[in-house]
């Protein structure tokens, strides 16, 4: 039924693991709105059943693969006066999520957007990581293509802030080696199963964590938190540089590897190049 006034969108956070983490306001809003735009209708219906939320006839799929088609439909419903709630399968919408496309269009059409805050893997991981939180850069999932991935990691190397990344457990070992190569041997925290029974925070220097996880298989998506560079400590030992060269020479060659590590460490490339030549002679 067409309504008189323009509707609004509520961006609603949902639990990231423990279903009890939903807020009272989220439950109230989900009960009152006309449409629930959700990543997976099966996941959202299960959550609604747990909390006795009225969702019958309200669920509308909205995700990365159908956003182009669904945004005009949702906007039309809003203009007809229907109130819409936006949820993802877990956590706060728009964090590494295509929901921003819908919200941007809604704001461009002067539609009111409300925040119904709550759980987020990002903030939950930060709170228990032990990594400094005064400044941090969130980079979501890194590019899959090797050249773009290396470029992104190089851009993060000299940031004066902690870095937060999402990653799938199947790619974790490769990522840790890349982080060690690009950022050096910093403190790191890998947080998994957040808010669930087997919640775990794996902490230590990157090199030690690589060794720790050599024969350990993790599952699911992880939050990786990397400590910012130590204040006033831009000194890399020869041992650290050699470890970084061992990773990069096979992929980039002596010259490019030396230049890359020089950029990361602020040590002259000709000095690093000499270390690299010694490595080649020793047939590492």
Secondary structure, 3 states (H helix, E strand, C coil): CCCCCCCCEEEECECCCCHHHCCHHHHHHHHHCCEEEECCHHHHHHHHHHCCCCCCCCEEECCCCCHHHHHHHHHHHHHCCCCEEEECCCECCCCCCCHHHHHHHHHHCCCCEEEECCCCHHHHHHHHHCCCCCCEEEEEECCCCHHHHHHHHHHHCCCCCEEEEEEEHHHHHHHHHHHHHHHCCCEEEEEECCCCCCCEEEEEEHHHHHHHCCCCCCCCEEEEEECCCCCCCCCCCHHHHHHHHHHHHHHHHHHHHHHHHHHHHCCCHHHHHHHHHHHHHCCC
